[in-house]
Amino acid sequence: MTNTLVQPYLFFGGHCEEALEFYRTALGAKVEMLMRYKESPEPPLPGMIPPGFENKVMHAAFRIGTTTLMASDGCEEGSKFNGFSLSLAVPTETEADRAFTALSAGGQVRMPLGKTFWSPRFGMVTDRFDIGWMVSVEA
């Protein structure tokens, strides 16, 4: 399995475009590709997506730092993000403070940002899209 790549693919249940804008503002994310259902060269099968999803995001690729993530509105309203968190490692405490504050807006702090035995700053937050984040300063 050489040259194997694992990338997060996030399904936002109808809120993908809003989430991409939030991550652009909060973390400097850059959208590299975005395709709506109505732009697909192969339309979805009848009944696969809810009415009104034609303008929703079928697939997007975006970059935070050097990491590429993928996202979609999926095929239904609502999303459930359980059993994982994204880890955001930044080089300075100032950047950790800024990112943590931005991700916390409209979300819920799970562990306040503070000093730990492995990092001068570490904290956990669930953002307003229910994505768990672990923010830390690289040691």
Residue pairs with C-beta under 8 A, 6 or more apart in sequence:
7 67
7 68
7 69
7 70
8 69
8 70
8 86
9 69
9 70
9 71
9 72
10 19
10 69
10 70
10 71
10 72
10 81
10 131
11 71
11 72
11 73
11 74
11 79
12 18
12 19
12 57
12 71
12 72
12 73
12 74
12 79
12 129
13 73
13 74
13 76
13 77
13 78
13 79
14 53
14 56
14 73
14 74
14 77
14 78
15 73
15 79
15 129
16 56
16 57
16 60
16 71
16 72
16 73
17 56
17 57
17 73
18 129
19 71
19 129
20 29
20 31
20 34
20 57
20 60
20 62
20 71
22 127
22 128
22 129
23 29
23 62
23 64
24 30
24 31
25 102
26 99
26 102
26 103
26 105
26 127
27 64
27 88
27 99
27 102
27 103
28 64
29 62
29 63
29 64
30 62
30 63
31 60
31 61
31 62
32 61
32 62
32 63
32 68
33 59
33 60
33 61
34 57
34 59
34 60
34 61
35 57
35 58
35 59
35 60
36 54
36 55
36 56
36 57
36 58
37 43
37 44
37 49
37 53
37 54
37 55
37 56
37 57
37 58
38 54
38 55
39 58
40 58
44 58
44 75
48 75
49 56
49 75
50 75
50 76
50 77
53 73
53 75
56 73
57 71
57 72
57 73
58 72
58 73
59 70
59 71
59 72
60 70
60 71
60 72
61 68
61 69
61 70
61 71
62 68
62 69
62 70
62 71
63 69
64 88
79 129
79 130
80 130
81 129
81 130
81 131
81 132
84 132
85 124
85 131
85 132
85 133
85 134
86 131
86 132
86 133
86 134
87 133
87 134
87 136
88 99
88 103
88 133
88 134
88 135
88 136
89 136
89 137
89 138
90 96
90 99
90 135
90 136
90 137
90 138
91 137
91 138
92 137
93 120
93 121
93 137
95 137
96 113
96 121
96 123
96 135
96 136
96 137
97 113
97 121
99 135
100 113
100 121
100 123
100 125
100 135
103 125
103 127
103 133
103 135
104 125
104 127
105 128
106 127
106 128
107 125
107 126
107 127
107 128
108 125
108 126
109 123
109 124
109 125
110 123
110 124
110 125
110 126
110 132
111 122
111 123
111 124
112 123
113 121
113 122
113 123
113 135
114 121
114 122
114 123
115 121
115 122
116 122
118 136
118 139
119 136
119 137
119 138
119 139
120 137
120 139
121 135
121 136
121 137
122 134
122 135
122 136
122 137
123 134
123 135
123 136
124 132
124 133
124 134
124 135
125 132
125 133
125 135
126 132
126 133
127 133
